[in-house]
Amino acid sequence: MLDKVRDLQQQIEHYTITSPEQLEQFRMRFISRKGVITELFEQLKLVPPADRRAVGLELNALKNAAQTQFEQFSQLMDEQQTMTGTAPPIDLTLPTLPNLTGTQHPLSLVRQRIIQIFERIGFNVADGPEIESDWYNFGALNFPDNHPARDMQDTFFVEKAAYGGTDMLLRTHTSNVQIRLMERQSPPIRSIMPGRVYRNETISARAHCLFHQVEGIYIDRNVGFKDLKDTLYHFVKELFEPGTQIRFRPSYFPFTEPSAEIDISCQICGGKGCNICKHSGWVEIAGSGMVDPQVIANCGIDPEEYTGFAFGMGIERITQLKYVVNDLRLYTENDVRFLRQFEGL
Ligand SMILES: [Zn+2]
């Protein structure tokens, strides 16, 4: 066996080739799966166990030598063909390879569009922490201690020990930014706060534990419900198709009084009724209301002097209506077939 290996080593070392055909012959004899080296590897099990290791090492060396020799021959052939002009001519008429670039995520597109609309009417963008204390997420917003939203069912709480015993959680809305803003800035305040929020929900087509909101707040002297309506009418007119209907529906939130939910005519069926609007012709897009005087006072602003409105909406929801996305999970699965559809929007 060792003799055979050494003999083949000699052959490979002294092999010469002058044509592509000979290169192919070399490949068939030494490299291919039906070649002599593969055959020797198969015979290795017949070698007495004591010698097997030594023979195996030699065989491996032989295999590597054949591979190296083959690569050198291939390079040689390439060079010869280029020099003699026998290489296939380059076809300059072939189309180029497509230059694939990423596309913007639909949620980013909608987020940017929302920011753009509000910036044009004088709102700036504010930001705040995603890990927040109970006070900024609930307490300052008038959530009573026994409010169901504080339940473990809805909120991700963070180990208390890491924060010196304070109740900490992943924010369930971006309202914490409103509170922080009112604490550090004196009115007028006119800001929107886009960001990630977290709720302890089972992931399905209709719910996710991570989603995005844009909230807005306007605090100044003499801000009334009319200002809230004007602002949101303008927003809907800018963002959705012309002719979209809007309605305010009385509602309840702990941090606004009075409160209203905002519905628009269904973008999918045009108000005739479909699955998305549950055959009502209307879909809810936002919650809103006049900021509760107690919340304003909680932030150290005099509610006798200043009033304001606030609103909030889910970016996933708006995107669903704008682009007919029926499954929330599509946003986070990174399927390029989904993402490519938003190219150039
Ligand atoms: Zn509909």
Boltz pocket constraint, residues with backbone or C-beta under 6 A from the ligand:
constraints:
  - pocket:
      binder: B
      contacts: [[A, 266], [A, 267], [A, 268], [A, 269], [A, 270], [A, 271], [A, 272], [A, 273], [A, 274], [A, 275], [A, 276], [A, 277], [A, 278], [A, 279], [A, 281], [A, 282]]
      max_distance: 6.0
